[in-house]
Amino acid sequence: MYEETDKFDNILLSLAEQHPGGVVQLLHTIASFLARKTDFFVGGKDGEWEKLLLKEFRKIGDKAVEIHKKKQEEKEEEQKRREEAIRRKKEAEEAASTSHIREVTDEEAEQIKKEIDSEKQAKGAPAEAAVSKPVDPEDKDVDEADKGKLMPNEGNGCTLDNYKWTQTLQEVELRVPFKVSFNLRARDVVVNIGKKTLTVGLKGHPPVISGELCAEVKVEESVWVIQDDKSVVITFEKVNQVNWWDRLITTDPPIATRKINPEPSKLSDLDGETRGLVEKMMYDQRQKEMGLPTSDDQKKQDVLKKFMEQHPEMDFSKCKFN
């Protein structure tokens, strides 16, 4: 997408982090640099710098809009595929329940019942997913800070009494089952998604979920559907796509995120900025595990070393550096 400038991402990201005022402050710094250190504003004809600036920004802007539009179309296609798969599954279940009906004898009915009971016993597992359990305090690999927290479920999220959620670095999927005797329709449920709030429940009843989300989500990218006529499934896209959520709602019990075991993914699938952040986090995590300095610690040490080399006349022997 922007491969030709990816190599500067870490430098620009470091620069951006030093501008608490955001993009406007960063652009001001760049414009000030061009004015003080180059002839960008005065080296050409009147207004030439503005034309050049607009040309470059429009070129990159058009590309960004095109990429965003493509992602939207892919998301819509994926949603259509999900809905189509749900529809086909429902039709297949209805067809299976109404076809091949024939009367059986008492002996045949008893045999069928025995086979069903035998199959259930062989499987041994309950139909519903087990609620997440606390981490084992005897586990030697458990960090002291994780003791008392819940183990992540198979989807790196948490299974609670009334709902279950799973996650990737980019998305969170929430499933809320309702124990009702009728088939749910959109008009029967209440689903309100805010940037950092969520309410889910049946109309006329206390909500199953109502509170503040663990982190911000992209409201315009969030979708929900009714699955199997009994459950509401909501998909959120995270705003921060480099951190794992340790809970869905701030009042939920936390999970031990260090126990998350994500499926391998290609860093090349991420955009330049996100890839740079993920690579930095992975590197820093490895360094910490080996008791070595992180990338930030290394930068500080390099600056200190350079300063000491520039000032050999100074005595640093009694200095303590953290």
C-alpha positions, 0 to 999 in steps of 0.5 A, a space after each residue: 500500500 505505502 511500501 515506499 515509505 514504510 521504512 520511515 514509520 518507526 522514526 515518524 512514530 517516535 516523532 508523533 509520540 512526542 506531540 501530545 497535541 496530535 496531528 496538528 502539532 506534528 504538522 506544525 513542527 514539520 512546517 516549521 522545520 521546512 521554513 527554518 531549514 529549507 527554501 520550501 516556501 520561498 524557493 519557487 514561484 508564489 503559491 508553488 509550495 501550496 500546489 506541491 503540498 496539496 498534490 502529495 496529500 491528495 495523492 496519498 489521501 485518495 489512496 487511503 480512501 480507496 483502501 478504506 473503501 476496499 476494506 468496507 466492501 470486503 467486510 460487507 462481503 464477509 457479513 453477507 457470507 455469514 448471513 448466507 451461511 446462517 440462512 443455509 444452516 437454518 434451511 438445512 435444519 428445517 428440511 432435516 426436521 420435516 423430511 423422511 418422517 415415518 412411523 416406527 414400532 415401539 421396539 425401534 423407538 426404544 433402540 433409537 433412544 438407546 443409541 442417542 443415550 449411548 452417543 451422548 455418554 460417549 461424547 461426555 462433554 456438555 452442550 454448552 461451553 464451560 464457564 472460564 475457570 481461574 488460572 491454576 495457582 500451582 502453575 509455575 508459568 503463572 505470573 504473580 499478577 495473573 493469580 486470581 484471574 481467569 484463563 482465556 477460553 479457546 478464542 482468547 476471550 472469556 466464557 461467563 454465565 450469560 455470554 461468551 466473547 472471543 478476540 483477535 488483535 483486530 476484532 472482538 466477537 460477542 455471543 449472548 444466548 437468550 433462553 426464550 421459547 420463541 424465535 428471536 427477531 430484531 424487534 425483540 432485542 435491544 442492542 446499543 453500541 457506543 464508542 466505549 459502551 454496550 447494552 444488550 438485552 430483551 425489550 421489556 426486561 433488564 439488560 443482560 449487558 449494560 456498562 463500559 467496554 474495556 476499550 474503544 471500538 469503531 462504532 461504524 464498523 460494528 455489526 450484530 446479527 441473530 443466530 440460531 433464532 436464540 442468540 445475538 452475535 456482535 462483532 466489534 472492530 477495535 480502535 487499538 489493534 495492538 493490545 489484547 482485551 482482559 475483559 469485555 465490560 469493565 465490571 467483568 472479572 479479568 482474564 490472564 492475557 499472558 496466557 493468550 495463545 493467538 493463532 500465527 498471523 502474518 505481520 505483512 497483513 498489517 498496515 505499516 504503522 500497526 506492524 511497526 508497533 507489533 514488532 516493537 512490542 514483540 521485541 520488547 517482550 522477548 528482551 524482558 523475558 531474557 532480562 535484557 534492555 527494551 528498545 526504549 532502554 537501548 535508545 536511552 543507553 545510546 544517548 548516554 554513551 554518545 554524551 559520555 564520548 562527547 565529554 571525556 573530561 567529565 567523571 561518570 564513575 559515581 553516577 547511577 543510571 537506571 
